[in-house]
Amino acid sequence: MTEQPEADHPTPGPGAAATADGAARAPAHGGWLPDGMTVGPAVAALVAAAVLGGGAGALVTARIAHVGSDRACPAIDVAAGTLPSVVTVLTASPAGTGNGTGELIRDGGYILTNDHVISSAVTSPGGSVAVRYGDGETSTATVVGRDPSTDLAVLRAADEAKGRPLIRIGDSYALRVGQPVVALGAPLGLSSTVTEGIVSALGRYVPLPKDSGVTAHLIDAVQTDASINPGNSGGPLVNCSGSMVGVNTAIATAPNSEGVSGGGSVGVGFAIPMTVAVRVSDSLIETGRAGHPDLGLSAQATIVPSPGDTPRGLYVTAVSAGGPAAKAGISPGDIVVEVDGEAATSVEQLVLATLTRKAGDTVPFVLWRAGSRVEVTVTLGAAP
């Protein structure tokens, strides 16, 4: 499976809304999903669930009837109670317009969404961000903070969303595979859309590369078959009580006969759990930064083993003076062969070691130095 976020490919005009704009080409024989989950020919690409290039409309609601089963949510009640807290995020840049979804999480107009929803607008000269509420009113918005590494961002509406309700935050730890959930958002620009499904799996790790060269890491992601499409990005995945348990972020897509992936849902979507989203959003609001801890080293993957018995790993190129790695005894020229008990094959493992921990936590390393294996433990420091 080829992985490609579409949010970095803005395409003006309404025709782009119906397909996965900028989706990656994928081999016709099929592909793979992270976490060792294999798939057949139908699933060949993973894309961020945001739409760019002219919304198809606003205030169009797909209402799902309650089927009266213990395997279904009372979606009419969930929608009525949750949609007032959901907004459509509108972006504009010289490259085009687009939209995603967000939700009100704190008094004062603070809105949680995905970083890829707003990244093109905030990194382009003349870009802008606005939000549209469920009643059709709009407000300009500013970016409070963004964290490309977890694909989360917080906005603040200029009108402070006065009089509008906050979404209830649920416990993603309490989720169980098979339980019903509801997704809300603005797929293809259709604001206030509601879809229903179940939790298909828990604890997924989903790397989501972007054109900017940064890989977003969806950690402990919730997999769901609730229909998620471009434009749903940043929107809430809620339980049957209407409490938010995840941030809808990415979907798997199917290729056409030419092997080009499209943007529609195939029933494999991923949401960032609130255990991650709450921690990051709180830090963004309070400090403007995500607050991930620091290792204090830079490294690059070795291309081929060096002469002799030197193993493949991560070559340490720099160590911060007095930083966590230096205090643990790591020096430039060392080769990291294991990180946190796993063979070191990618610098992204160093990022993951910090995203899943806080300052003061420890990470075990195995180094190769002067022909010998050396074990060290790095105590993570506060973000610089």
C-alpha positions, 0 to 999 in steps of 0.5 A: 500500500502506498501512503499519501496524505491528500491535504498537501495537494490543493486543487481549485474548483468543485470537481476535486471534491468528489475524488481523492485529490493528489492520492498516490498511485498504488500497485494493482496487486494490492498492498499493506496496512501498518501494524502487520494487517494485510489487505487484498487488491481493493485497499491500496492507499492511505490518505488524510480525510480532508477535501480541497478545492471547493465545498459541495455545500453546507448544512446538508445532514445525512441522518441515520435511523436508529435501528433499535439494536444493541449494535447501533447507536441512537444516531438521531439523538447523538446527532442532535446533541453533538452537531452544535459543537461541530464546525466546518473548517474552511481554508484558502491559500494561493493554491486553492480552497479546501475544508475539513472539520473541527469541534469546540473543545474549550470556552473561548472558541478553541477548536480541535482539528487535524494539522493537515486540514490547515497546514497549506493555509498557514504555510502559504503567504496570504492563506486564511482559516475560517470556521462555519457553524452548523447554523451557517454562521461563520467566523475567521479563525487563527491557529493557536498551535499545531503539531505535525508529528501527531497531525493535530492542531488547535484553532481559535474562532475570532467570535469565541463561539459565544453561546455555542456548546462544547463537545463532551470528551469521552474515554478512548481507553474504554472503547471495545472492538465491535461497539457502535460509534458515530462520525460527524463532519463535512465530507466533500464539503457537506457540513453536518453529515453523520455516519454510523459504524463500529470500532473495527480495531484498536491500538493501530499504528498508522504512519501518514507521510506528507509532501512537506517531508514530515511523517505524522504518527497516528498512535494507538489509532482507533480503526472504524468502518463508519464512513469517513471521506475527504472533508471528515478530517479533524471531526469527532468520532463519538460513542453512543452517548455523544462523547468524543473518543477520537479525531477522524484523520485518515482512510484507506482508499481503493484503486481504479482499473489503472491502479490510481487510488480514489478518495472514497471510503472503503470502510477502513478509517482511522481516528486519533484517540482522545488519550493522545488528542487531549494531551496534545491539544491542552499543551497547544492551548497552554503553551503553543507547543505540543510539549513532546519530550526531548532525546537530545540527539540527531541520527541518520539511517546507515545505507549499507553495513560498514566494513567488518562486523559493524551492524546496520542501524542509526548513525548518531550525527549530533548530540546536544551538549548536556542533553538527555542522550549526552547524559546517558553517554551517547556520542556522535559516531555511535551506531544505534542498533536497538531502540526501546527493544526493537531493531533500529531501522528508521529515524522515525523510531526516535520520534515515536520513542518521544511521542509515547512518553513524557519528560522523565520517562526512560528509553533503553538503547543498544549502541555499537561502539568500537566493535562492541555492543553498549547498553544505555538508558536515556532519561527524556528531557523537557522539550527545548 
